[in-house]
Protein backbone atom coordinates (compact mmCIF):
# COMPACT_ATOMS: atom_id res chain seq x y z
CA UNK A 1 0.00 0.00 0.00
CA UNK A 2 2.80 2.49 -0.79
CA UNK A 3 0.41 4.90 -2.53
CA UNK A 4 -1.65 5.42 0.63
CA UNK A 5 -0.97 8.06 3.22
CA UNK A 6 -0.45 6.79 6.81
CA UNK A 7 -4.02 7.64 7.80
CA UNK A 8 -5.44 5.85 4.75
CA UNK A 9 -3.35 2.77 5.59
CA UNK A 10 -4.93 2.70 9.02
CA UNK A 11 -8.39 3.04 7.50
CA UNK A 12 -7.62 0.16 5.12
CA UNK A 13 -6.54 -2.10 7.97
CA UNK A 14 -9.63 -1.26 9.98
CA UNK A 15 -11.93 -1.91 7.02
CA UNK A 16 -10.33 -5.22 5.99
CA UNK A 17 -9.38 -6.81 9.30
CA UNK A 18 -11.34 -4.86 11.89
CA UNK A 19 -8.19 -3.81 13.72
CA UNK A 20 -5.27 -1.43 13.27
CA UNK A 21 -1.74 -2.48 14.16
CA UNK A 22 -0.03 -0.38 16.82
CA UNK A 23 2.76 0.59 14.41
CA UNK A 24 0.38 1.82 11.72
CA UNK A 25 -1.82 3.58 14.27
CA UNK A 26 1.17 5.33 15.84
CA UNK A 27 2.43 6.56 12.47
CA UNK A 28 -1.03 7.74 11.44
CA UNK A 29 -1.56 9.73 14.66
CA UNK A 30 1.83 11.39 14.26
CA UNK A 31 0.71 12.75 10.88
CA UNK A 32 -2.50 14.37 12.19
CA UNK A 33 -1.87 17.93 13.31
CA UNK A 34 -3.93 20.49 15.20
CA UNK A 35 -2.87 24.04 14.31
CA UNK A 36 -4.09 27.28 15.92
CA UNK A 37 -5.55 28.67 12.72
CA UNK A 38 -8.55 28.59 10.45
CA UNK A 39 -7.49 28.98 6.81
CA UNK A 40 -7.62 25.39 5.63
CA UNK A 41 -7.99 26.30 1.96
CA UNK A 42 -4.74 28.26 1.94
CA UNK A 43 -2.93 25.39 3.63
CA UNK A 44 -4.22 22.86 1.08
CA UNK A 45 -2.98 25.13 -1.71
CA UNK A 46 0.50 25.20 -0.21
CA UNK A 47 0.32 28.80 0.96
CA UNK A 48 1.64 30.14 4.24
CA UNK A 49 -1.21 30.55 6.71
CA UNK A 50 -1.59 32.83 9.71
CA UNK A 51 -1.73 31.31 13.17
CA UNK A 52 -3.69 33.16 15.87
CA UNK A 53 -3.08 33.06 19.63
CA UNK A 54 -4.13 35.36 22.47
CA UNK A 55 -2.30 36.21 25.69
CA UNK A 56 -3.78 37.92 28.76
CA UNK A 57 -1.35 40.14 30.64
CA UNK A 58 -1.49 41.94 34.00
CA UNK A 59 0.81 44.95 34.19
CA UNK A 60 1.25 48.22 36.10
CA UNK A 61 2.29 51.82 35.50
CA UNK A 62 3.46 53.82 38.52
CA UNK A 63 2.08 57.36 38.44
CA UNK A 64 4.18 59.93 40.31
CA UNK A 65 2.05 62.57 42.04
CA UNK A 66 2.89 66.25 42.64
CA UNK A 67 3.11 65.65 46.41
CA UNK A 68 6.01 63.25 45.91
CA UNK A 69 3.91 60.15 46.44
CA UNK A 70 2.94 57.61 43.79
CA UNK A 71 0.12 55.22 42.99
CA UNK A 72 -0.32 52.26 40.70
CA UNK A 73 -2.46 52.25 37.59
CA UNK A 74 -3.14 48.53 37.14
CA UNK A 75 -3.91 47.09 33.71
CA UNK A 76 -5.39 43.83 32.52
CA UNK A 77 -4.67 43.70 28.80
CA UNK A 78 -4.96 41.31 25.91
CA UNK A 79 -2.51 40.68 23.08
CA UNK A 80 -3.71 39.07 19.85
CA UNK A 81 -0.70 37.51 18.16
CA UNK A 82 -0.59 36.72 14.45
CA UNK A 83 2.35 34.78 13.03
CA UNK A 84 2.98 32.64 9.99
CA UNK A 85 2.70 28.92 10.63
CA UNK A 86 6.33 28.26 9.79
CA UNK A 87 7.37 30.70 12.52
CA UNK A 88 4.95 29.51 15.19
CA UNK A 89 4.92 26.73 17.77
CA UNK A 90 1.12 26.83 18.07
CA UNK A 91 0.50 23.32 16.78
CA UNK A 92 0.62 19.74 18.05
CA UNK A 93 0.53 16.26 16.50
CA UNK A 94 -2.23 14.12 17.99
CA UNK A 95 0.22 11.45 19.14
CA UNK A 96 1.57 13.98 21.66
CA UNK A 97 -1.81 14.23 23.43
CA UNK A 98 -2.58 11.51 26.01
CA UNK A 99 -5.61 9.44 25.10
CA UNK A 100 -8.13 10.28 24.37
CA UNK A 101 -8.97 13.56 22.65
CA UNK A 102 -11.55 11.57 20.71
CA UNK A 103 -14.39 9.64 22.24
CA UNK A 104 -17.10 7.79 20.31
CA UNK A 105 -16.60 9.93 17.26
CA UNK A 106 -16.63 13.27 19.05
CA UNK A 107 -13.54 15.46 19.10
CA UNK A 108 -12.64 16.78 22.57
CA UNK A 109 -11.80 20.29 21.44
CA UNK A 110 -10.81 21.55 24.88
CA UNK A 111 -8.12 18.91 25.30
CA UNK A 112 -6.52 19.71 21.96
CA UNK A 113 -6.73 23.46 22.55
CA UNK A 114 -5.15 22.93 25.99
CA UNK A 115 -2.31 20.93 24.44
CA UNK A 116 -1.56 23.74 21.97
CA UNK A 117 -1.81 26.32 24.74
CA UNK A 118 0.59 24.38 26.95
CA UNK A 119 3.12 24.19 24.11
CA UNK A 120 3.13 27.97 23.64
CA UNK A 121 2.92 28.74 27.36
CA UNK A 122 5.34 31.48 28.42
CA UNK A 123 5.24 33.81 31.40
CA UNK A 124 6.72 36.67 29.36
CA UNK A 125 4.47 38.63 26.97
CA UNK A 126 5.21 37.98 23.30
CA UNK A 127 2.83 40.40 21.60
CA UNK A 128 3.91 43.84 20.42
CA UNK A 129 2.68 46.13 17.65
CA UNK A 130 5.18 46.92 14.93
CA UNK A 131 5.05 49.45 12.11
CA UNK A 132 7.00 47.32 9.65
CA UNK A 133 5.59 43.84 10.20
CA UNK A 134 2.29 42.61 11.59
CA UNK A 135 3.00 41.05 14.97
CA UNK A 136 -0.18 41.66 16.90
CA UNK A 137 -2.78 43.94 18.42
CA UNK A 138 -2.88 44.94 22.09
CA UNK A 139 -6.13 45.91 23.80
CA UNK A 140 -5.46 47.69 27.08
CA UNK A 141 -7.87 47.67 29.99
CA UNK A 142 -7.50 49.29 33.43
CA UNK A 143 -8.72 47.39 36.48
CA UNK A 144 -8.03 49.97 39.18
CA UNK A 145 -6.17 53.17 39.99
CA UNK A 146 -4.70 53.27 43.47
CA UNK A 147 -7.10 50.52 44.49
CA UNK A 148 -10.19 52.31 43.12
CA UNK A 149 -11.99 50.22 40.53
CA UNK A 150 -12.16 51.58 36.97
CA UNK A 151 -14.78 50.48 34.45
CA UNK A 152 -15.14 50.76 30.69
CA UNK A 153 -11.66 51.97 29.77
CA UNK A 154 -9.95 50.48 26.76
CA UNK A 155 -7.27 51.50 24.30
CA UNK A 156 -6.30 49.51 21.23
CA UNK A 157 -2.82 49.60 19.73
CA UNK A 158 -2.72 48.38 16.14
CA UNK A 159 0.44 48.33 14.09
CA UNK A 160 -0.34 51.68 12.47
CA UNK A 161 -3.06 53.18 14.65
CA UNK A 162 -3.97 53.79 18.27
CA UNK A 163 -7.53 54.21 19.53
CA UNK A 164 -8.82 55.38 22.90
CA UNK A 165 -12.34 54.97 24.26
CA UNK A 166 -11.96 58.19 26.27
CA UNK A 167 -11.61 61.69 24.88
CA UNK A 168 -8.02 62.89 24.67
CA UNK A 169 -7.19 65.57 27.21
CA UNK A 170 -3.62 66.17 26.05
CA UNK A 171 -3.76 69.67 24.51
CA UNK A 172 -1.15 69.04 21.84
CA UNK A 173 -2.80 69.10 18.43
CA UNK A 174 -2.68 65.81 16.60
CA UNK A 175 -1.40 63.90 19.62
CA UNK A 176 -3.73 60.92 20.10
CA UNK A 177 -1.22 58.68 21.84
CA UNK A 178 -1.83 59.61 25.47
CA UNK A 179 -4.68 60.15 27.93
CA UNK A 180 -5.24 61.74 31.34
CA UNK A 181 -5.81 58.96 33.85
CA UNK A 182 -7.40 61.36 36.35
CA UNK A 183 -10.36 61.66 33.95
CA UNK A 184 -11.23 58.05 34.78
CA UNK A 185 -12.03 58.96 38.40
CA UNK A 186 -14.85 60.95 39.95
CA UNK A 187 -14.07 64.00 42.09
CA UNK A 188 -14.81 62.15 45.33
CA UNK A 189 -12.49 59.33 44.25
CA UNK A 190 -9.69 61.79 43.55
CA UNK A 191 -10.30 63.29 46.99
CA UNK A 192 -10.07 59.82 48.50
CA UNK A 193 -6.63 59.50 46.95
CA UNK A 194 -5.67 62.94 48.19
CA UNK A 195 -5.19 64.50 44.76
CA UNK A 196 -7.01 66.89 42.48
CA UNK A 197 -7.27 66.96 38.72
CA UNK A 198 -4.94 69.36 36.96
CA UNK A 199 -6.10 72.24 34.84
CA UNK A 200 -6.34 72.62 31.13
CA UNK A 201 -3.89 71.92 29.64
CA UNK A 202 -3.32 68.65 31.47
CA UNK A 203 -0.29 68.38 33.68
CA UNK A 204 2.41 65.91 32.73
CA UNK A 205 1.98 63.72 35.82
CA UNK A 206 -1.61 62.99 34.78
CA UNK A 207 -0.74 61.61 31.35
CA UNK A 208 -0.12 58.01 30.34
CA UNK A 209 1.28 57.52 26.85
CA UNK A 210 1.01 54.77 24.29
CA UNK A 211 4.73 54.13 24.72
CA UNK A 212 4.40 53.77 28.51
CA UNK A 213 1.61 51.22 28.11
CA UNK A 214 3.60 49.18 25.59
CA UNK A 215 6.66 49.13 27.83
CA UNK A 216 4.55 48.21 30.85
CA UNK A 217 2.88 45.40 28.89
CA UNK A 218 6.25 43.90 27.98
CA UNK A 219 7.22 43.83 31.68
CA UNK A 220 3.91 42.27 32.72
CA UNK A 221 2.89 38.75 33.67
CA UNK A 222 0.96 36.46 31.34
CA UNK A 223 -1.99 35.08 33.28
CA UNK A 224 -3.16 32.78 30.49
CA UNK A 225 -2.91 32.04 26.79
CA UNK A 226 -5.68 30.74 24.57
CA UNK A 227 -6.68 29.92 21.02
CA UNK A 228 -10.07 30.54 19.48
CA UNK A 229 -9.96 27.88 16.76
CA UNK A 230 -7.75 25.14 15.52
CA UNK A 231 -7.33 23.47 12.18
CA UNK A 232 -7.23 19.67 12.15
CA UNK A 233 -4.95 18.54 9.31
CA UNK A 234 -5.28 15.03 7.84
CA UNK A 235 -3.54 13.01 5.17
CA UNK A 236 -0.03 14.37 5.68
CA UNK A 237 3.14 12.57 4.66
CA UNK A 238 5.24 10.94 7.36
CA UNK A 239 7.90 13.66 7.17
CA UNK A 240 5.66 16.70 6.78
CA UNK A 241 5.72 19.03 9.80
CA UNK A 242 4.16 22.49 10.20
CA UNK A 243 7.49 23.94 11.35
CA UNK A 244 9.20 22.88 8.13
CA UNK A 245 7.34 25.36 5.95
CA UNK A 246 9.34 27.39 3.48
CA UNK A 247 7.13 29.47 1.24
CA UNK A 248 6.73 28.01 -2.27
CA UNK A 249 8.95 25.04 -1.39
CA UNK A 250 7.51 23.28 1.66
CA UNK A 251 4.52 21.53 0.10
CA UNK A 252 4.02 18.84 -2.47
CA UNK A 253 0.79 18.01 -4.23
CA UNK A 254 -0.50 14.61 -5.20
CA UNK A 255 -0.15 14.00 -8.91
CA UNK A 256 -2.76 11.56 -10.18
CA UNK A 257 -0.70 10.89 -13.30
CA UNK A 258 2.57 10.28 -11.52
CA UNK A 259 4.43 7.15 -12.58
CA UNK A 260 5.95 6.69 -9.12
CA UNK A 261 3.09 5.22 -7.10
CA UNK A 262 4.52 6.04 -3.67
CA UNK A 263 2.91 8.51 -1.31
CA UNK A 264 5.25 11.47 -0.93
CA UNK A 265 6.52 11.63 2.69
CA UNK A 266 6.52 15.45 2.45
CA UNK A 267 2.93 15.67 1.24
CA UNK A 268 1.00 18.55 2.77
CA UNK A 269 -2.40 17.80 4.36
CA UNK A 270 -5.04 16.46 2.00
CA UNK A 271 -7.97 17.42 4.19
CA UNK A 272 -8.52 20.06 6.86
CA UNK A 273 -11.35 20.78 9.25
CA UNK A 274 -11.83 23.83 11.50
CA UNK A 275 -12.92 23.42 15.11
CA UNK A 276 -15.20 24.66 16.55
CA UNK A 277 -16.60 26.38 13.43
CA UNK A 278 -17.74 23.44 11.31
CA UNK A 279 -21.44 23.49 10.48
CA UNK A 280 -23.70 20.49 11.08
CA UNK A 281 -23.41 19.15 7.52
CA UNK A 282 -19.62 19.30 7.65
CA UNK A 283 -19.58 17.58 11.02
CA UNK A 284 -21.83 14.82 9.77
CA UNK A 285 -19.52 14.17 6.84
CA UNK A 286 -16.51 14.28 9.12
CA UNK A 287 -17.88 11.76 11.62
CA UNK A 288 -16.22 8.68 10.01
CA UNK A 289 -12.82 10.39 10.27
CA UNK A 290 -13.37 11.12 13.96
CA UNK A 291 -14.34 7.50 14.53
CA UNK A 292 -11.14 6.44 12.74
CA UNK A 293 -9.06 8.72 14.97
CA UNK A 294 -10.75 7.19 17.99
CA UNK A 295 -9.80 3.74 16.70
CA UNK A 296 -6.18 4.88 16.33
CA UNK A 297 -6.04 5.82 20.02
CA UNK A 298 -7.59 2.52 21.03
CA UNK A 299 -4.89 0.70 19.03
CA UNK A 300 -2.05 2.27 21.04
CA UNK A 301 -2.18 1.10 24.67
CA UNK A 302 0.56 3.48 25.88
CA UNK A 303 -1.56 6.49 24.95
N, C-alpha and C positions, 0 to 999 in steps of 0.2 A: 504493500500500500504506500509506495514512496510518493505518489502524487497527492496524498491527503495531508492536510495540516494536522498537527497533534490533536486538536479538538475533534476533528472529523474521524481520526483513527479511534478515539475513545468512543465516539458515537457508533462507529461500525462494530466495535467489539460488543457494545451493549446490545445492539440490535441483533447480532448473529449468535451470541453465546449467552446473553443475559447478564454478563459480568464484565468488568473492566479491570485489567491487570493493574497492580499498584504502580508499575513502572510507567505505563501509558497514562494512567490517571495523573501521576505526579508531573509528567512532562506537559500534559494538557493544561493543568492548573497554572503552571509556571508561565504559560503563554497567554493567560487571560489577565488583562490589566484594568485597574480602575484608576482613572485620571481625573483630577479636579478641573473639569472643563465641560463644554457642552457642544462644541462644534464638530460633530461626528463627520459631517460631509467633507469638511476641509481635510480632516485626518485621512479619510478614505481616498482623497485625491492627492495625497502625498504632500499637502501643504503644512507649514508650521501653524500650530493652533495656540491660542492664548489660554493660559491656565489661571483660574481665579481663586484666591484665598483671602480670608479676612482675619485681621488681628485686632484684639481689643486691648487698649493700653491705658493704664492709669498713670498720670504724670502731674507735676506741680510746678507752678511759677511763684516765686517769692516776690511779693510786692513790697517795696520799701516806702514807708510812710514819712511825711514831713516831720513828724515828732521823733524820728530816729528808730521807731519800732518797725516791725514788718508783720505781714500776714501771708498766709498761703492761699493762692487761687488754685483749687484742685480740679483737674480735668479727668474726664473719662471719655476717651476718644476711640475712633475706629479707623483702621487703615485698610483700604481695599487694594490688594496687590495683584497686578497683572503682569505675568511673565510668559515668555514663549516656553513651550513644553520642553524643548531641548535644554533650557536653562533652569528648569524647575525640578524640585524633588517631590512635588505634590502628586505622587502616583504610587501605587503598590501592585504587585502581582498577587493573585488570589492565594497562591501557595504560601504566602507569608502571613496569612490571617488564620489563626487557630479555628478549627471547625466549630461551628459551621455558620458561615455567613449566609448559607442557603438552607432553607428548611421546607420540605414538601412543595418545592416549586416557587417559593416566595423568597425574594432577595432581601436580606436583612440590611437595609440601607445604612442604618445607624452604625453598625459594626464596621462596615467598609469605610464610611466617612471618618469614624474614629481612628481607624488604622492609618488613613492618609494624614489626619490631623496630628497623630502621634509622630509620624515620620518628619513632619515639618515643624514640630514643636521647638520653640526657642524662646528663652526669657527676654531676649533683646529685640526691640522693634526692628522690623526689616523694611517697612514702607516709608517712602519719602517721595514727594513730588519732584519732578525734574523738568527743566525747560527743554532739554534736548532729546530726551527719550522717555517714553511713557513707563513709569515705574508703578505709580499708584495714586490714589486719592485719599486724603485724610479728612475725616469729618470730626471736628472738635466739639466736645460738649463740656460744660462746667457743672460739677456736682455741688460745690459749695465755695464760699469765699469767707475765710476766717471762721469756718464752722457754721455759717449761715447758708442754708440751702438755696440753690439757684435753679430756677426752672426755665425751660424753653430757650436756652441759648444754644446756638450752633453756628459754626463757621466751617466752610468747606474750602479746602485748598486743592485745586486741580493743578495740572502741570503748567497751565498758562493763565489761570484765573483764580481769584480768591473772592469768596462771597460770605457776607455776614448777615445774620438774621436781624441784627440790631443796627439802627441808624448810626453812621459814623459821627463821632464827636470831635475827631481830630480836625482842626481848622485848616490844615494845609490843603489847598485845592488839588484834586486829582489823587490824593493819598487815600486809598481804600484798604490799606493793609494793616490797620490798627483800630482798636476800639477802646473806649473808656470803661473800665470794669466797674467803676462806681455807679454807672448808669444801670447796672443790673440789680442794685439794692435800693430799697425804699429809704426815705429819710430817717425813719425810726431805727432801721437796721444799721445805717451808717452811724447813728448816734450810739447804738449799742457797741459798735466797734471803736467808738471814740474818735471818729474822723468826720469830716464834712467834705462834700463834693467841691471840687475846684470851680473856678469861674469859666468864662468863655473868652478866650480859648482854654481848652483843657490843659491841665498841668501835666508835666512829663511823668510824674509818679503814678498818674491814673491810667496811663496808656499801656496796653499790651499789644505787641506787634505780631505780625505773621511770622517773622523770623524767630521771635521768642518762643512762640508756640511750637514751631517745627523743632527747635533745639530741645525744648522741654520734652516733646514727644520721643525724640531719639534717646533721651536719658530715662524714659519711663519703664514701667514693668508690664510685660504682656500677661494679661490675666487669662486669656484663652485665644485659641485660633479655631477657625471653622471654615467649612466649605459649604456652598449652597447646593451644588450639583456635582455629580461625577459621571464620567463617560465610561461605560463598560466596553472594553475592546476585545473582540473575539476573532479567532482565525489567524493569529499571528504566527510567524515562523519561529522556530526554536531559538534563534539568535537575535530576534528583533527585541529591542528595548526602547522605551520612551526617551531615555537619556542619551541615546545614540544618534539623535536626529541631527543631520546636517542638511540645511535647506537645499532642495533640488537633487540631493544625493542619497538621502537616508532611506528612501522607500523603493520597493520594487512592486510591480503590478503583475498579477497573474496573466499569462499570455495563453489563450486557449489554443493557439496554433503552434505552440512551442514544441520542438522535437524532443527536448529533454523532459521526460515526464517525471520530474522530481520536484517536490514542493520546495520552493526557495526558502532557506532558513532565515533570510532577512525580510521575508514578506511582511508588509504592513498589515494592520487589521483588515479583515474582509468585511466584518460587520461591527457596528457600534450601536449602543443603546444608552440614552440619557436617563439617569435617575436623579430626582424623582419626577421628571417631567413627562414621561411617556403617557400617551392617552390610552384609553381602555382597549381600543382595537390593537394598538401596538403591543400592549402587555399580553393580550390574548395570543397573539402570534409569537410572542417571545417565550411563552410558558414552557414549550418543550426544551428550549435551551437552558432555562433555569432548572428544570428537572434533571437535565444532563449534568449540570454543574453540581447539583446535589449528589448525584450518583458518583461523581469524581471524588467528593469529600468522603463519601462512605467507603470508597475503595482504598483509602489511605488511612490505616489505623492510627498512625502517629499524629495525624492532624485532628 
